[in-house]
Amino acid sequence: MNIVKWYKNRNFQFKLVIGYLVLALIPMLCVTWYSYGKTRNVLLTEAYQSAEQEAERIEKNFSTMVEPYETILDVLYVDQMLSGYLFQDYSNDSYEDMFYYIDKKLSEICLMNAGIYKICFYSNNETLPQDNYYFYSMQDLDRRERVLTFDAIGETVFCGTSGDGKAFHMNRLMNFYPQGGMKSVLSLQIENQQIQPLLYRQFSFFHCILFHMRFLLSFTRLIPRRSAESA
C-alpha cells in the first residue's frame, strides 16, 4: 500500500489534522525557531558589545587613576643613587647616608600623594639593614608577588590587594643597574579605599551583565515553547 492510497482511505477528520500539521503548525514552528535564533543572537550580541564597551571604559579609568603611581615607580626605577644604595655592601660601611636619602625621598613622595599607603623595598642584599618599614628581606615578599615581579623583568606589575586587605600592591623589579646576583623589588602600596570603589563598580557591572545574559538565554528558550503551546 503506497502513501497516496493509504491517505485516501483515511477519514475526513484525520485528513484535516494532517493538513493542519502540514500547512499551519510545521511552518509556524519553523518561523518561530528562526525568530528565536535571530532574537537570541541579537540580544547576546548587544550584551557582549555593552560588556566590551564598559570594560574599555573601566580599563581607561583604572589606567588614569594609577598613572601617577606608575610615574612614581618610573622615577624611582631610574634613580641611580637609590639603586646604588640598595645594592651596596654595608659589611664595613655606614648606612646613615642611605637612610637619610631614602627616607627624605620617600617621605616627600608620600606627602604629595595622599593615596599611598607605603613604599618599601624587598631585597636579597644580606648586608642591607632590615627595618621592616622601608626595607624587608626578599623572603618576606609574598611568593606569588615575587614570581609575578621577577617574570615581568622590570615592568610594573599589579599584584592586587594584600592579604590584610589594607593596600593594593604595584611592584617593580629594581634591575636597571644590576650588580651580580643581587635583586631588589620596589613595592608601592595604594590605600585600598582609593582603588576599591573602582574595582567594586567593575565587579558589580560584570555581575549584572552575567545576570542579564542568563536571563536573556532563559527568556529566549521560552519563545519556542510558548509558541508551540499557543499553537
C-alpha positions as CSV (number, residue, x, y, z in Angstrom):
1,M,0.0,0.0,0.0
2,N,1.5,3.3,-1.1
3,I,1.2,6.6,0.8
4,V,-1.4,8.1,-1.5
5,K,-3.7,5.1,-1.3
6,W,-3.2,5.0,2.5
7,Y,-4.1,8.7,2.7
8,K,-7.3,8.3,0.6
9,N,-8.5,5.5,2.8
10,R,-8.3,7.8,5.9
11,N,-11.4,9.6,7.2
12,F,-12.0,13.3,6.7
13,Q,-11.1,14.2,10.3
14,F,-7.7,12.5,10.1
15,K,-7.1,14.3,6.7
16,L,-8.0,17.6,8.3
17,V,-5.5,17.1,11.1
18,I,-2.7,16.1,8.6
19,G,-3.5,19.2,6.5
20,Y,-3.3,21.4,9.6
21,L,0.1,20.0,10.6
22,V,1.5,20.4,7.1
23,L,0.0,23.8,6.2
24,A,0.0,25.6,9.6
25,L,1.8,24.0,12.5
26,I,5.0,23.0,10.9
27,P,5.6,26.3,9.1
28,M,4.7,28.1,12.3
29,L,7.3,26.1,14.3
30,C,9.9,26.8,11.6
31,V,9.2,30.5,11.7
32,T,9.2,30.6,15.5
33,W,12.5,28.7,15.7
34,Y,14.1,31.0,13.1
35,S,12.9,34.1,15.1
36,Y,14.2,32.5,18.3
37,G,17.6,32.1,16.8
38,K,17.7,35.6,15.4
39,T,16.4,37.2,18.6
40,R,18.8,35.3,20.8
41,N,21.8,36.3,18.6
42,V,20.8,39.9,18.5
43,L,20.3,40.1,22.3
44,L,23.6,38.3,23.1
45,T,25.5,40.5,20.6
46,E,24.2,43.6,22.2
47,A,25.1,42.3,25.7
48,Y,28.6,41.4,24.5
49,Q,29.1,44.8,22.9
50,S,27.9,46.6,26.1
51,A,30.2,44.5,28.2
52,E,33.1,45.2,25.9
53,Q,32.5,49.0,25.9
54,E,32.1,49.0,29.7
55,A,35.3,47.0,30.1
56,E,37.2,49.5,27.9
57,R,35.8,52.4,30.0
58,I,36.8,50.8,33.3
59,E,40.3,50.0,31.9
60,K,40.7,53.6,30.9
61,N,39.5,54.9,34.3
62,F,41.8,52.4,36.1
63,S,44.8,53.5,33.9
64,T,44.1,57.1,34.6
65,M,43.9,56.5,38.3
66,V,47.2,54.5,38.6
67,E,49.1,56.7,36.1
68,P,50.6,59.0,38.8
69,Y,51.7,55.9,40.8
70,E,53.3,54.4,37.7
71,T,55.2,57.7,37.2
72,I,56.5,57.4,40.7
73,L,57.7,53.9,40.1
74,D,59.4,55.1,36.9
75,V,61.2,57.9,38.8
76,L,62.4,55.5,41.5
77,Y,63.3,52.8,39.0
78,V,65.8,55.0,37.1
79,D,67.2,56.7,40.3
80,Q,70.9,55.7,40.0
81,M,71.7,56.8,43.6
82,L,68.8,54.8,45.0
83,S,69.9,51.7,43.2
84,G,73.5,52.2,44.3
85,Y,72.3,52.4,47.9
86,L,70.2,49.2,47.6
87,F,73.0,47.1,46.1
88,Q,75.8,48.5,48.2
89,D,77.8,46.2,50.6
90,Y,77.3,47.5,54.1
91,S,79.5,45.0,55.8
92,N,82.1,47.7,56.6
93,D,80.2,50.8,55.5
94,S,77.7,53.1,57.4
95,Y,74.2,53.2,56.1
96,E,73.2,56.5,57.7
97,D,73.5,58.4,54.3
98,M,71.4,55.7,52.7
99,F,68.7,56.0,55.3
100,Y,68.7,59.8,55.1
101,Y,68.4,59.9,51.3
102,I,65.7,57.2,51.0
103,D,63.7,58.5,54.0
104,K,63.7,62.1,52.6
105,K,62.9,61.0,49.1
106,L,60.0,58.6,50.0
107,S,58.6,60.9,52.6
108,E,58.3,63.7,50.1
109,I,56.6,61.4,47.6
110,C,54.1,60.1,50.2
111,L,53.4,63.7,51.3
112,M,52.5,64.8,47.8
113,N,50.4,61.6,47.2
114,A,48.0,61.0,50.0
115,G,46.7,57.8,48.5
116,I,50.0,56.0,49.0
117,Y,49.9,53.6,52.0
118,K,53.5,52.6,51.9
119,I,56.6,52.4,49.7
120,C,59.1,49.7,50.6
121,F,61.9,47.5,49.2
122,Y,62.4,43.7,49.3
123,S,66.0,42.8,48.8
124,N,68.3,39.8,48.9
125,N,71.2,42.1,49.9
126,E,72.0,40.5,53.2
127,T,74.1,43.5,54.3
128,L,71.2,45.9,53.8
129,P,69.6,46.7,57.2
130,Q,66.1,45.5,57.5
131,D,63.9,47.9,59.5
132,N,60.6,46.3,58.4
133,Y,59.4,49.7,57.4
134,Y,61.4,50.6,54.3
135,F,63.5,47.5,53.9
136,Y,62.4,43.9,54.1
137,S,64.1,40.6,53.2
138,M,63.1,39.1,49.8
139,Q,61.7,36.1,51.6
140,D,59.1,38.4,53.3
141,L,57.6,39.1,49.9
142,D,54.6,37.0,49.0
143,R,55.7,34.2,46.8
144,R,53.0,34.9,44.1
145,E,54.0,38.6,44.0
146,R,57.7,37.6,43.8
147,V,57.1,35.3,40.9
148,L,55.0,37.9,39.0
149,T,57.5,40.7,39.6
150,F,60.5,38.6,38.5
151,D,58.7,37.4,35.4
152,A,57.9,41.0,34.4
153,I,61.6,41.9,34.2
154,G,61.4,45.5,35.2
155,E,57.8,46.2,34.1
156,T,55.2,47.4,36.6
157,V,53.1,44.6,37.9
158,F,49.6,45.0,39.5
159,C,49.7,42.3,42.2
160,G,46.3,43.0,43.7
161,T,45.2,43.6,47.3
162,S,47.4,42.4,50.1
163,G,46.5,39.6,52.5
164,D,45.4,42.0,55.2
165,G,43.2,43.9,52.7
166,K,44.7,47.3,53.6
167,A,46.5,48.1,50.3
168,F,46.7,47.4,46.6
169,H,50.3,46.5,45.5
170,M,52.2,47.7,42.5
171,N,55.6,46.1,42.2
172,R,58.6,46.5,40.1
173,L,62.0,44.8,39.9
174,M,64.8,47.2,40.5
175,N,67.2,45.7,38.0
176,F,68.0,48.8,36.0
177,Y,71.6,48.8,37.4
178,P,72.1,45.1,38.2
179,Q,75.1,44.1,40.4
180,G,75.9,40.4,40.5
181,G,73.1,38.3,41.8
182,M,71.5,41.0,44.0
183,K,67.9,41.8,43.4
184,S,65.5,44.3,44.9
185,V,61.8,44.7,44.5
186,L,60.2,48.1,44.8
187,S,56.6,47.9,46.2
188,L,54.3,50.8,46.0
189,Q,51.1,50.2,48.0
190,I,48.0,52.2,47.4
191,E,45.4,52.6,50.1
192,N,42.6,50.2,49.4
193,Q,39.9,52.8,49.8
194,Q,41.4,54.7,46.8
195,I,41.0,51.8,44.4
196,Q,38.3,49.6,46.0
197,P,35.3,51.7,44.7
198,L,36.5,51.3,41.1
199,L,37.1,47.6,41.4
200,Y,33.7,47.2,43.2
201,R,32.0,49.0,40.2
202,Q,33.8,46.7,37.8
203,F,32.7,43.5,39.5
204,S,29.2,44.8,40.1
205,F,28.8,45.7,36.4
206,F,30.1,42.3,35.1
207,H,27.9,40.5,37.7
208,C,24.9,42.5,36.3
209,I,25.9,41.7,32.7
210,L,26.2,38.0,33.5
211,F,22.8,38.0,35.2
212,H,21.1,39.7,32.2
213,M,22.8,37.3,29.8
214,R,21.5,34.4,31.8
215,F,18.0,36.0,31.8
216,L,18.1,36.5,28.0
217,L,19.2,32.9,27.4
218,S,16.4,31.7,29.7
219,F,13.8,34.0,28.1
220,T,14.8,33.1,24.5
221,R,14.5,29.4,25.3
222,L,10.9,30.0,26.3
223,I,9.9,31.5,23.0
224,P,9.6,28.3,21.0
225,R,7.9,26.5,23.9
226,R,5.2,29.2,24.3
227,S,4.7,29.4,20.6
228,A,4.2,25.7,20.4
229,E,1.8,25.8,23.4
230,S,-0.2,28.6,21.8
231,A,-0.4,26.7,18.5
